[in-house]
Amino acid sequence: MLVPLSTRLHLTLFGKFHLEGATADFSLSSAQKLLALLVLRPERDWHRDEIAELLWPDTDATISRSRLRTTLA
């Protein structure tokens, strides 16, 4: 979901994960990790396979890509 530019978000990554000002559900750990990754490296163009490998490093590539699709849904 796109957030209007006028909306201010507050993200806490230290201690307990907390996102204030967003209407999307970030209760899943994988969604939290994905958001943190994208926020901390905004200049980086990520490939889906890279993200899947980072989030699920010990999982078969096909399964990790499927999990990424589920996380993004």
N, CA, C and O atoms as a Maestro MAE file, in Angstrom:
{
 s_m_m2io_version
 :::
 2.0.0
}

f_m_ct {
 s_m_title
 :::
 protein
 m_atom[292] {
  # First column is atom index #
  i_m_mmod_type
  r_m_x_coord
  r_m_y_coord
  r_m_z_coord
  i_m_residue_number
  s_m_chain_name
  s_m_pdb_residue_name
  s_m_pdb_atom_name
  i_m_atomic_number
  :::
  1 25 0.842 -1.172 0.000 1 A "MET " " N  " 7
  2 3 0.000 0.000 0.000 1 A "MET " " CA " 6
  3 2 0.886 1.234 0.000 1 A "MET " " C  " 6
  4 15 1.849 1.304 0.765 1 A "MET " " O  " 8
  5 25 0.580 2.195 -0.836 2 A "LEU " " N  " 7
  6 3 1.338 3.434 -0.893 2 A "LEU " " CA " 6
  7 2 0.874 4.372 0.196 2 A "LEU " " C  " 6
  8 15 -0.319 4.483 0.479 2 A "LEU " " O  " 8
  9 25 1.834 5.047 0.803 3 A "VAL " " N  " 7
  10 3 1.540 6.011 1.851 3 A "VAL " " CA " 6
  11 2 1.681 7.396 1.240 3 A "VAL " " C  " 6
  12 15 2.701 7.678 0.611 3 A "VAL " " O  " 8
  13 25 0.688 8.276 1.404 4 A "PRO " " N  " 7
  14 3 0.807 9.625 0.851 4 A "PRO " " CA " 6
  15 2 2.066 10.316 1.369 4 A "PRO " " C  " 6
  16 15 2.475 10.091 2.508 4 A "PRO " " O  " 8
  17 25 2.678 11.155 0.536 5 A "LEU " " N  " 7
  18 3 3.909 11.829 0.925 5 A "LEU " " CA " 6
  19 2 3.731 12.700 2.161 5 A "LEU " " C  " 6
  20 15 4.697 12.949 2.882 5 A "LEU " " O  " 8
  21 25 2.538 13.158 2.414 6 A "SER " " N  " 7
  22 3 2.296 14.002 3.580 6 A "SER " " CA " 6
  23 2 2.202 13.201 4.878 6 A "SER " " C  " 6
  24 15 2.171 13.788 5.960 6 A "SER " " O  " 8
  25 25 2.156 11.894 4.789 7 A "THR " " N  " 7
  26 3 2.064 11.038 5.970 7 A "THR " " CA " 6
  27 2 3.442 10.827 6.572 7 A "THR " " C  " 6
  28 15 4.393 10.499 5.862 7 A "THR " " O  " 8
  29 25 3.548 11.013 7.859 8 A "ARG " " N  " 7
  30 3 4.813 10.822 8.558 8 A "ARG " " CA " 6
  31 2 4.800 9.466 9.246 8 A "ARG " " C  " 6
  32 15 3.869 9.134 9.981 8 A "ARG " " O  " 8
  33 25 5.846 8.687 8.996 9 A "LEU " " N  " 7
  34 3 5.989 7.385 9.617 9 A "LEU " " CA " 6
  35 2 7.103 7.440 10.650 9 A "LEU " " C  " 6
  36 15 8.087 8.162 10.487 9 A "LEU " " O  " 8
  37 25 6.936 6.676 11.705 10 A "HIS " " N  " 7
  38 3 7.976 6.557 12.725 10 A "HIS " " CA " 6
  39 2 8.262 5.073 12.899 10 A "HIS " " C  " 6
  40 15 7.381 4.295 13.266 10 A "HIS " " O  " 8
  41 25 9.503 4.696 12.631 11 A "LEU " " N  " 7
  42 3 9.906 3.294 12.692 11 A "LEU " " CA " 6
  43 2 10.952 3.115 13.783 11 A "LEU " " C  " 6
  44 15 11.972 3.803 13.790 11 A "LEU " " O  " 8
  45 25 10.698 2.188 14.705 12 A "THR " " N  " 7
  46 3 11.644 1.841 15.751 12 A "THR " " CA " 6
  47 2 12.175 0.449 15.452 12 A "THR " " C  " 6
  48 15 11.412 -0.513 15.366 12 A "THR " " O  " 8
  49 25 13.502 0.350 15.294 13 A "LEU " " N  " 7
  50 3 14.120 -0.936 14.990 13 A "LEU " " CA " 6
  51 2 14.894 -1.509 16.163 13 A "LEU " " C  " 6
  52 15 15.190 -2.704 16.185 13 A "LEU " " O  " 8
  53 25 15.226 -0.674 17.137 14 A "PHE " " N  " 7
  54 3 15.948 -1.147 18.311 14 A "PHE " " CA " 6
  55 2 14.951 -1.515 19.391 14 A "PHE " " C  " 6
  56 15 13.982 -0.792 19.623 14 A "PHE " " O  " 8
  57 25 15.185 -2.634 20.050 15 A "GLY " " N  " 7
  58 3 14.212 -3.117 21.017 15 A "GLY " " CA " 6
  59 2 13.069 -3.764 20.266 15 A "GLY " " C  " 6
  60 15 13.297 -4.517 19.320 15 A "GLY " " O  " 8
  61 25 11.857 -3.485 20.667 16 A "LYS " " N  " 7
  62 3 10.685 -4.047 20.001 16 A "LYS " " CA " 6
  63 2 10.374 -3.262 18.729 16 A "LYS " " C  " 6
  64 15 10.343 -2.031 18.743 16 A "LYS " " O  " 8
  65 25 10.144 -3.981 17.630 17 A "PHE " " N  " 7
  66 3 9.782 -3.363 16.357 17 A "PHE " " CA " 6
  67 2 8.478 -2.605 16.532 17 A "PHE " " C  " 6
  68 15 7.515 -3.124 17.097 17 A "PHE " " O  " 8
  69 25 8.457 -1.368 16.041 18 A "HIS " " N  " 7
  70 3 7.240 -0.568 16.119 18 A "HIS " " CA " 6
  71 2 7.184 0.358 14.920 18 A "HIS " " C  " 6
  72 15 8.155 1.055 14.626 18 A "HIS " " O  " 8
  73 25 6.057 0.371 14.226 19 A "LEU " " N  " 7
  74 3 5.836 1.263 13.094 19 A "LEU " " CA " 6
  75 2 4.570 2.046 13.355 19 A "LEU " " C  " 6
  76 15 3.486 1.478 13.486 19 A "LEU " " O  " 8
  77 25 4.718 3.346 13.427 20 A "GLU " " N  " 7
  78 3 3.590 4.227 13.702 20 A "GLU " " CA " 6
  79 2 3.274 5.042 12.460 20 A "GLU " " C  " 6
  80 15 4.174 5.604 11.836 20 A "GLU " " O  " 8
  81 25 2.013 5.108 12.102 21 A "GLY " " N  " 7
  82 3 1.582 5.928 10.978 21 A "GLY " " CA " 6
  83 2 1.301 5.156 9.708 21 A "GLY " " C  " 6
  84 15 0.918 5.756 8.704 21 A "GLY " " O  " 8
  85 25 1.477 3.839 9.718 22 A "ALA " " N  " 7
  86 3 1.217 3.018 8.527 22 A "ALA " " CA " 6
  87 2 -0.074 2.243 8.713 22 A "ALA " " C  " 6
  88 15 -0.441 1.875 9.829 22 A "ALA " " O  " 8
  89 25 -0.753 2.003 7.611 23 A "THR " " N  " 7
  90 3 -1.983 1.228 7.680 23 A "THR " " CA " 6
  91 2 -1.761 -0.228 7.293 23 A "THR " " C  " 6
  92 15 -2.656 -1.054 7.473 23 A "THR " " O  " 8
  93 25 -0.580 -0.557 6.763 24 A "ALA " " N  " 7
  94 3 -0.275 -1.942 6.385 24 A "ALA " " CA " 6
  95 2 0.058 -2.762 7.625 24 A "ALA " " C  " 6
  96 15 0.456 -2.217 8.654 24 A "ALA " " O  " 8
  97 25 -0.108 -4.067 7.517 25 A "ASP " " N  " 7
  98 3 0.167 -4.977 8.631 25 A "ASP " " CA " 6
  99 2 1.619 -5.449 8.561 25 A "ASP " " C  " 6
  100 15 2.015 -6.119 7.608 25 A "ASP " " O  " 8
  101 25 2.396 -5.098 9.563 26 A "PHE " " N  " 7
  102 3 3.789 -5.528 9.648 26 A "PHE " " CA " 6
  103 2 3.996 -6.420 10.864 26 A "PHE " " C  " 6
  104 15 5.051 -6.377 11.498 26 A "PHE " " O  " 8
  105 25 2.989 -7.228 11.192 27 A "SER " " N  " 7
  106 3 3.096 -8.079 12.375 27 A "SER " " CA " 6
  107 2 3.978 -9.300 12.134 27 A "SER " " C  " 6
  108 15 4.515 -9.858 13.091 27 A "SER " " O  " 8
  109 25 4.142 -9.728 10.890 28 A "LEU " " N  " 7
  110 3 5.007 -10.870 10.597 28 A "LEU " " CA " 6
  111 2 6.470 -10.473 10.687 28 A "LEU " " C  " 6
  112 15 6.861 -9.402 10.222 28 A "LEU " " O  " 8
  113 25 7.260 -11.322 11.275 29 A "SER " " N  " 7
  114 3 8.689 -11.061 11.413 29 A "SER " " CA " 6
  115 2 9.358 -10.824 10.064 29 A "SER " " C  " 6
  116 15 10.213 -9.947 9.943 29 A "SER " " O  " 8
  117 25 8.979 -11.595 9.055 30 A "SER " " N  " 7
  118 3 9.588 -11.429 7.734 30 A "SER " " CA " 6
  119 2 9.245 -10.068 7.135 30 A "SER " " C  " 6
  120 15 10.090 -9.457 6.480 30 A "SER " " O  " 8
  121 25 8.033 -9.587 7.345 31 A "ALA " " N  " 7
  122 3 7.648 -8.263 6.854 31 A "ALA " " CA " 6
  123 2 8.435 -7.177 7.565 31 A "ALA " " C  " 6
  124 15 8.829 -6.187 6.948 31 A "ALA " " O  " 8
  125 25 8.664 -7.356 8.854 32 A "GLN " " N  " 7
  126 3 9.452 -6.394 9.618 32 A "GLN " " CA " 6
  127 2 10.890 -6.352 9.120 32 A "GLN " " C  " 6
  128 15 11.465 -5.276 8.955 32 A "GLN " " O  " 8
  129 25 11.467 -7.522 8.881 33 A "LYS " " N  " 7
  130 3 12.847 -7.588 8.386 33 A "LYS " " CA " 6
  131 2 12.960 -6.966 7.004 33 A "LYS " " C  " 6
  132 15 13.925 -6.259 6.718 33 A "LYS " " O  " 8
  133 25 11.983 -7.224 6.149 34 A "LEU " " N  " 7
  134 3 11.986 -6.661 4.807 34 A "LEU " " CA " 6
  135 2 11.891 -5.142 4.862 34 A "LEU " " C  " 6
  136 15 12.639 -4.452 4.169 34 A "LEU " " O  " 8
  137 25 10.995 -4.620 5.666 35 A "LEU " " N  " 7
  138 3 10.864 -3.169 5.798 35 A "LEU " " CA " 6
  139 2 12.146 -2.548 6.325 35 A "LEU " " C  " 6
  140 15 12.596 -1.526 5.808 35 A "LEU " " O  " 8
  141 25 12.738 -3.152 7.348 36 A "ALA " " N  " 7
  142 3 13.990 -2.638 7.908 36 A "ALA " " CA " 6
  143 2 15.090 -2.632 6.848 36 A "ALA " " C  " 6
  144 15 15.841 -1.663 6.740 36 A "ALA " " O  " 8
  145 25 15.185 -3.688 6.082 37 A "LEU " " N  " 7
  146 3 16.191 -3.780 5.026 37 A "LEU " " CA " 6
  147 2 16.022 -2.657 4.010 37 A "LEU " " C  " 6
  148 15 16.998 -2.011 3.627 37 A "LEU " " O  " 8
  149 25 14.804 -2.426 3.578 38 A "LEU " " N  " 7
  150 3 14.547 -1.393 2.572 38 A "LEU " " CA " 6
  151 2 14.744 0.021 3.131 38 A "LEU " " C  " 6
  152 15 15.203 0.912 2.417 38 A "LEU " " O  " 8
  153 25 14.402 0.220 4.381 39 A "VAL " " N  " 7
  154 3 14.565 1.538 5.006 39 A "VAL " " CA " 6
  155 2 16.040 1.851 5.255 39 A "VAL " " C  " 6
  156 15 16.484 2.981 5.052 39 A "VAL " " O  " 8
  157 25 16.793 0.848 5.695 40 A "LEU " " N  " 7
  158 3 18.198 1.074 6.022 40 A "LEU " " CA " 6
  159 2 19.082 1.217 4.791 40 A "LEU " " C  " 6
  160 15 20.164 1.797 4.881 40 A "LEU " " O  " 8
  161 25 18.656 0.712 3.664 41 A "ARG " " N  " 7
  162 3 19.430 0.796 2.417 41 A "ARG " " CA " 6
  163 2 18.573 1.343 1.275 41 A "ARG " " C  " 6
  164 15 18.397 0.656 0.269 41 A "ARG " " O  " 8
  165 25 18.035 2.561 1.403 42 A "PRO " " N  " 7
  166 3 17.117 3.076 0.385 42 A "PRO " " CA " 6
  167 2 17.764 3.332 -0.970 42 A "PRO " " C  " 6
  168 15 17.074 3.369 -1.989 42 A "PRO " " O  " 8
  169 25 19.074 3.507 -0.991 43 A "GLU " " N  " 7
  170 3 19.769 3.793 -2.250 43 A "GLU " " CA " 6
  171 2 20.010 2.536 -3.074 43 A "GLU " " C  " 6
  172 15 20.371 2.623 -4.247 43 A "GLU " " O  " 8
  173 25 19.820 1.408 -2.490 44 A "ARG " " N  " 7
  174 3 20.131 0.127 -3.129 44 A "ARG " " CA " 6
  175 2 18.959 -0.383 -3.951 44 A "ARG " " C  " 6
  176 15 17.814 -0.339 -3.499 44 A "ARG " " O  " 8
  177 25 19.232 -0.858 -5.134 45 A "ASP " " N  " 7
  178 3 18.232 -1.554 -5.942 45 A "ASP " " CA " 6
  179 2 18.349 -3.038 -5.626 45 A "ASP " " C  " 6
  180 15 19.351 -3.673 -5.954 45 A "ASP " " O  " 8
  181 25 17.339 -3.577 -5.001 46 A "TRP " " N  " 7
  182 3 17.363 -4.964 -4.564 46 A "TRP " " CA " 6
  183 2 16.738 -5.869 -5.606 46 A "TRP " " C  " 6
  184 15 15.737 -5.507 -6.225 46 A "TRP " " O  " 8
  185 25 17.311 -7.028 -5.803 47 A "HIS " " N  " 7
  186 3 16.728 -8.076 -6.634 47 A "HIS " " CA " 6
  187 2 15.965 -9.015 -5.707 47 A "HIS " " C  " 6
  188 15 16.400 -9.271 -4.584 47 A "HIS " " O  " 8
  189 25 14.857 -9.516 -6.162 48 A "ARG " " N  " 7
  190 3 14.021 -10.386 -5.336 48 A "ARG " " CA " 6
  191 2 14.794 -11.580 -4.781 48 A "ARG " " C  " 6
  192 15 14.613 -11.960 -3.624 48 A "ARG " " O  " 8
  193 25 15.650 -12.165 -5.606 49 A "ASP " " N  " 7
  194 3 16.421 -13.323 -5.145 49 A "ASP " " CA " 6
  195 2 17.366 -12.952 -4.003 49 A "ASP " " C  " 6
  196 15 17.570 -13.751 -3.089 49 A "ASP " " O  " 8
  197 25 17.946 -11.747 -4.045 50 A "GLU " " N  " 7
  198 3 18.828 -11.296 -2.958 50 A "GLU " " CA " 6
  199 2 18.059 -11.168 -1.647 50 A "GLU " " C  " 6
  200 15 18.518 -11.610 -0.594 50 A "GLU " " O  " 8
  201 25 16.896 -10.563 -1.733 51 A "ILE " " N  " 7
  202 3 16.078 -10.373 -0.533 51 A "ILE " " CA " 6
  203 2 15.641 -11.719 0.029 51 A "ILE " " C  " 6
  204 15 15.697 -11.940 1.239 51 A "ILE " " O  " 8
  205 25 15.208 -12.614 -0.847 52 A "ALA " " N  " 7
  206 3 14.776 -13.941 -0.398 52 A "ALA " " CA " 6
  207 2 15.919 -14.671 0.296 52 A "ALA " " C  " 6
  208 15 15.704 -15.319 1.320 52 A "ALA " " O  " 8
  209 25 17.127 -14.575 -0.245 53 A "GLU " " N  " 7
  210 3 18.298 -15.229 0.356 53 A "GLU " " CA " 6
  211 2 18.635 -14.619 1.720 53 A "GLU " " C  " 6
  212 15 19.007 -15.338 2.647 53 A "GLU " " O  " 8
  213 25 18.506 -13.302 1.838 54 A "LEU " " N  " 7
  214 3 18.796 -12.643 3.114 54 A "LEU " " CA " 6
  215 2 17.770 -12.992 4.193 54 A "LEU " " C  " 6
  216 15 18.127 -13.190 5.355 54 A "LEU " " O  " 8
  217 25 16.511 -13.067 3.810 55 A "LEU " " N  " 7
  218 3 15.461 -13.339 4.797 55 A "LEU " " CA " 6
  219 2 15.375 -14.807 5.189 55 A "LEU " " C  " 6
  220 15 15.030 -15.131 6.325 55 A "LEU " " O  " 8
  221 25 15.690 -15.698 4.247 56 A "TRP " " N  " 7
  222 3 15.601 -17.138 4.512 56 A "TRP " " CA " 6
  223 2 16.869 -17.819 3.981 56 A "TRP " " C  " 6
  224 15 16.807 -18.538 2.984 56 A "TRP " " O  " 8
  225 25 18.005 -17.603 4.627 57 A "PRO " " N  " 7
  226 3 19.291 -18.075 4.094 57 A "PRO " " CA " 6
  227 2 19.453 -19.595 4.031 57 A "PRO " " C  " 6
  228 15 20.202 -20.088 3.188 57 A "PRO " " O  " 8
  229 25 18.792 -20.329 4.874 58 A "ASP " " N  " 7
  230 3 18.959 -21.784 4.911 58 A "ASP " " CA " 6
  231 2 17.811 -22.524 4.237 58 A "ASP " " C  " 6
  232 15 17.555 -23.693 4.526 58 A "ASP " " O  " 8
  233 25 17.127 -21.830 3.339 59 A "THR " " N  " 7
  234 3 15.953 -22.396 2.673 59 A "THR " " CA " 6
  235 2 16.209 -22.496 1.177 59 A "THR " " C  " 6
  236 15 16.906 -21.661 0.600 59 A "THR " " O  " 8
  237 25 15.643 -23.517 0.556 60 A "ASP " " N  " 7
  238 3 15.733 -23.685 -0.879 60 A "ASP " " CA " 6
  239 2 15.240 -22.407 -1.581 60 A "ASP " " C  " 6
  240 15 14.286 -21.777 -1.125 60 A "ASP " " O  " 8
  241 25 15.887 -22.033 -2.678 61 A "ALA " " N  " 7
  242 3 15.583 -20.783 -3.383 61 A "ALA " " CA " 6
  243 2 14.121 -20.704 -3.815 61 A "ALA " " C  " 6
  244 15 13.511 -19.640 -3.720 61 A "ALA " " O  " 8
  245 25 13.557 -21.796 -4.282 62 A "THR " " N  " 7
  246 3 12.152 -21.801 -4.713 62 A "THR " " CA " 6
  247 2 11.222 -21.501 -3.547 62 A "THR " " C  " 6
  248 15 10.262 -20.742 -3.684 62 A "THR " " O  " 8
  249 25 11.510 -22.097 -2.413 63 A "ILE " " N  " 7
  250 3 10.684 -21.874 -1.214 63 A "ILE " " CA " 6
  251 2 10.857 -20.457 -0.694 63 A "ILE " " C  " 6
  252 15 9.877 -19.812 -0.323 63 A "ILE " " O  " 8
  253 25 12.089 -19.965 -0.662 64 A "SER " " N  " 7
  254 3 12.313 -18.605 -0.150 64 A "SER " " CA " 6
  255 2 11.654 -17.559 -1.052 64 A "SER " " C  " 6
  256 15 11.138 -16.561 -0.550 64 A "SER " " O  " 8
  257 25 11.660 -17.766 -2.362 65 A "ARG " " N  " 7
  258 3 10.975 -16.827 -3.258 65 A "ARG " " CA " 6
  259 2 9.460 -16.879 -3.039 65 A "ARG " " C  " 6
  260 15 8.784 -15.852 -3.106 65 A "ARG " " O  " 8
  261 25 8.938 -18.061 -2.780 66 A "SER " " N  " 7
  262 3 7.512 -18.199 -2.480 66 A "SER " " CA " 6
  263 2 7.167 -17.469 -1.180 66 A "SER " " C  " 6
  264 15 6.141 -16.794 -1.097 66 A "SER " " O  " 8
  265 25 8.012 -17.605 -0.186 67 A "ARG " " N  " 7
  266 3 7.792 -16.906 1.099 67 A "ARG " " CA " 6
  267 2 7.847 -15.388 0.902 67 A "ARG " " C  " 6
  268 15 7.083 -14.652 1.526 67 A "ARG " " O  " 8
  269 25 8.741 -14.929 0.044 68 A "LEU " " N  " 7
  270 3 8.834 -13.495 -0.223 68 A "LEU " " CA " 6
  271 2 7.539 -13.012 -0.887 68 A "LEU " " C  " 6
  272 15 7.011 -11.962 -0.520 68 A "LEU " " O  " 8
  273 25 7.032 -13.764 -1.851 69 A "ARG " " N  " 7
  274 3 5.759 -13.387 -2.488 69 A "ARG " " CA " 6
  275 2 4.636 -13.300 -1.445 69 A "ARG " " C  " 6
  276 15 3.816 -12.383 -1.480 69 A "ARG " " O  " 8
  277 25 4.611 -14.257 -0.526 70 A "THR " " N  " 7
  278 3 3.597 -14.247 0.516 70 A "THR " " CA " 6
  279 2 3.762 -13.035 1.429 70 A "THR " " C  " 6
  280 15 2.777 -12.408 1.817 70 A "THR " " O  " 8
  281 25 4.998 -12.710 1.768 71 A "THR " " N  " 7
  282 3 5.272 -11.555 2.624 71 A "THR " " CA " 6
  283 2 4.840 -10.271 1.960 71 A "THR " " C  " 6
  284 15 4.338 -9.368 2.630 71 A "THR " " O  " 8
  285 25 5.026 -10.170 0.652 72 A "LEU " " N  " 7
  286 3 4.673 -8.954 -0.079 72 A "LEU " " CA " 6
  287 2 3.180 -8.832 -0.350 72 A "LEU " " C  " 6
  288 15 2.698 -7.747 -0.675 72 A "LEU " " O  " 8
  289 25 2.443 -9.933 -0.219 73 A "ALA " " N  " 7
  290 3 1.001 -9.920 -0.542 73 A "ALA " " CA " 6
  291 2 0.191 -9.195 0.508 73 A "ALA " " C  " 6
  292 15 -1.030 -9.096 0.386 73 A "ALA " " O  " 8
  :::
 }
 m_bond[291] {
  # First column is bond index #
  i_m_from
  i_m_to
  i_m_order
  :::
  1 1 2 1
  2 2 3 1
  3 3 4 2
  4 3 5 1
  5 5 6 1
  6 6 7 1
  7 7 8 2
  8 7 9 1
  9 9 10 1
  10 10 11 1
  11 11 12 2
  12 11 13 1
  13 13 14 1
  14 14 15 1
  15 15 16 2
  16 15 17 1
  17 17 18 1
  18 18 19 1
  19 19 20 2
  20 19 21 1
  21 21 22 1
  22 22 23 1
  23 23 24 2
  24 23 25 1
  25 25 26 1
  26 26 27 1
  27 27 28 2
  28 27 29 1
  29 29 30 1
  30 30 31 1
  31 31 32 2
  32 31 33 1
  33 33 34 1
  34 34 35 1
  35 35 36 2
  36 35 37 1
  37 37 38 1
  38 38 39 1
  39 39 40 2
  40 39 41 1
  41 41 42 1
  42 42 43 1
  43 43 44 2
  44 43 45 1
  45 45 46 1
  46 46 47 1
  47 47 48 2
  48 47 49 1
  49 49 50 1
  50 50 51 1
  51 51 52 2
  52 51 53 1
  53 53 54 1
  54 54 55 1
  55 55 56 2
  56 55 57 1
  57 57 58 1
  58 58 59 1
  59 59 60 2
  60 59 61 1
  61 61 62 1
  62 62 63 1
  63 63 64 2
  64 63 65 1
  65 65 66 1
  66 66 67 1
  67 67 68 2
  68 67 69 1
  69 69 70 1
  70 70 71 1
  71 71 72 2
  72 71 73 1
  73 73 74 1
  74 74 75 1
  75 75 76 2
  76 75 77 1
  77 77 78 1
  78 78 79 1
  79 79 80 2
  80 79 81 1
  81 81 82 1
  82 82 83 1
  83 83 84 2
  84 83 85 1
  85 85 86 1
  86 86 87 1
  87 87 88 2
  88 87 89 1
  89 89 90 1
  90 90 91 1
  91 91 92 2
  92 91 93 1
  93 93 94 1
  94 94 95 1
  95 95 96 2
  96 95 97 1
  97 97 98 1
  98 98 99 1
  99 99 100 2
  100 99 101 1
  101 101 102 1
  102 102 103 1
  103 103 104 2
  104 103 105 1
  105 105 106 1
  106 106 107 1
  107 107 108 2
  108 107 109 1
  109 109 110 1
  110 110 111 1
  111 111 112 2
  112 111 113 1
  113 113 114 1
  114 114 115 1
  115 115 116 2
  116 115 117 1
  117 117 118 1
  118 118 119 1
  119 119 120 2
  120 119 121 1
  121 121 122 1
  122 122 123 1
  123 123 124 2
  124 123 125 1
  125 125 126 1
  126 126 127 1
  127 127 128 2
  128 127 129 1
  129 129 130 1
  130 130 131 1
  131 131 132 2
  132 131 133 1
  133 133 134 1
  134 134 135 1
  135 135 136 2
  136 135 137 1
  137 137 138 1
  138 138 139 1
  139 139 140 2
  140 139 141 1
  141 141 142 1
  142 142 143 1
  143 143 144 2
  144 143 145 1
  145 145 146 1
  146 146 147 1
  147 147 148 2
  148 147 149 1
  149 149 150 1
  150 150 151 1
  151 151 152 2
  152 151 153 1
  153 153 154 1
  154 154 155 1
  155 155 156 2
  156 155 157 1
  157 157 158 1
  158 158 159 1
  159 159 160 2
  160 159 161 1
  161 161 162 1
  162 162 163 1
  163 163 164 2
  164 163 165 1
  165 165 166 1
  166 166 167 1
  167 167 168 2
  168 167 169 1
  169 169 170 1
  170 170 171 1
  171 171 172 2
  172 171 173 1
  173 173 174 1
  174 174 175 1
  175 175 176 2
  176 175 177 1
  177 177 178 1
  178 178 179 1
  179 179 180 2
  180 179 181 1
  181 181 182 1
  182 182 183 1
  183 183 184 2
  184 183 185 1
  185 185 186 1
  186 186 187 1
  187 187 188 2
  188 187 189 1
  189 189 190 1
  190 190 191 1
  191 191 192 2
  192 191 193 1
  193 193 194 1
  194 194 195 1
  195 195 196 2
  196 195 197 1
  197 197 198 1
  198 198 199 1
  199 199 200 2
  200 199 201 1
  201 201 202 1
  202 202 203 1
  203 203 204 2
  204 203 205 1
  205 205 206 1
  206 206 207 1
  207 207 208 2
  208 207 209 1
  209 209 210 1
  210 210 211 1
  211 211 212 2
  212 211 213 1
  213 213 214 1
  214 214 215 1
  215 215 216 2
  216 215 217 1
  217 217 218 1
  218 218 219 1
  219 219 220 2
  220 219 221 1
  221 221 222 1
  222 222 223 1
  223 223 224 2
  224 223 225 1
  225 225 226 1
  226 226 227 1
  227 227 228 2
  228 227 229 1
  229 229 230 1
  230 230 231 1
  231 231 232 2
  232 231 233 1
  233 233 234 1
  234 234 235 1
  235 235 236 2
  236 235 237 1
  237 237 238 1
  238 238 239 1
  239 239 240 2
  240 239 241 1
  241 241 242 1
  242 242 243 1
  243 243 244 2
  244 243 245 1
  245 245 246 1
  246 246 247 1
  247 247 248 2
  248 247 249 1
  249 249 250 1
  250 250 251 1
  251 251 252 2
  252 251 253 1
  253 253 254 1
  254 254 255 1
  255 255 256 2
  256 255 257 1
  257 257 258 1
  258 258 259 1
  259 259 260 2
  260 259 261 1
  261 261 262 1
  262 262 263 1
  263 263 264 2
  264 263 265 1
  265 265 266 1
  266 266 267 1
  267 267 268 2
  268 267 269 1
  269 269 270 1
  270 270 271 1
  271 271 272 2
  272 271 273 1
  273 273 274 1
  274 274 275 1
  275 275 276 2
  276 275 277 1
  277 277 278 1
  278 278 279 1
  279 279 280 2
  280 279 281 1
  281 281 282 1
  282 282 283 1
  283 283 284 2
  284 283 285 1
  285 285 286 1
  286 286 287 1
  287 287 288 2
  288 287 289 1
  289 289 290 1
  290 290 291 1
  291 291 292 2
  :::
 }
}
